[in-house]
Amino acid sequence: MTLQSMTGFARVEGSSGRYRWAWELRSVNGKGLDLRTRLPQGHEALETDIRRLAGERLMRGNLQIGLNVMVSENRVEAVLNHDALAAVLALRNELGPDILDPAPIRLDTLLSIRGLVDMREATDDPEAIAARDADILAGLERAISALVDMRTTEGAALRRILEEQITRIEELALQIEADPSRSPEEIARRLEAQLASLMDGTSGLDRDRLHQEIALIATKADLREEIDRLKAHVTAARELLSVGGPVGRKLDFLAQEFNRESNTICSKSNAVAVTAAGIELKVVIDQFREQVQNLE
């Protein structure tokens, strides 16, 4: 599976009958799939299908979906107020031919009577509306595909960046592992020097306390567990990138684990070179975590 960024944009336009429509989709980082729609009046019924279609293709991101619909051909129809017409005819019969002209009522006369005929925009029948909505939703599917394509392109770029950062994390872990300060001879030399410092002028030093101090020094000198865990996290991160899909949260968890190990290495370090490598390690891990925030 491919990786997807959570950042993307897509716009798709189309027409259906006398309607023209346009979809605009924007997505940015988010903890889950947070979808917000902006629909014109009369199209609220599309909300359920919009959420279904988006949920089928996208897992995470703050997604804004907007729809614009325009009528390219206005149609007007005359609507007769039958009650008003009946009242007019009843009045004519009541007044009779002695008062009114017995000739048939002319159309222009009827149209001049306020409220008798109302001119309004013609409405489509249910079949036409269903066809329009089907075309609009098909356009949404194309827009979502375009958005996924853009997010996938961004995801491929992110993958290259993350792979480089993981490689650098591995290099720094190996650099720390190979540092001369971690050799048994160097550790022994430092222990001897620190032991001599503890014993200097302290003939009454408690032997139990002495053993505790030696154990503490030896523990601080040992970075084996931290280095091994860093290597394991590097392997896990590479496996997640190779599998692909929505792995952003898992990589974010690994970034936290990377950071924990780097903090421990810096706190245990008693060599300048190891401290410098640990600080650079923290910088790279921070950059790694920042990029991971963009992944689905």
Order of alpha helices (4+ residues) and beta strands (2+ residues): beta-beta-beta-alpha-beta-beta-alpha-alpha-beta-alpha-alpha-alpha-alpha-alpha-alpha
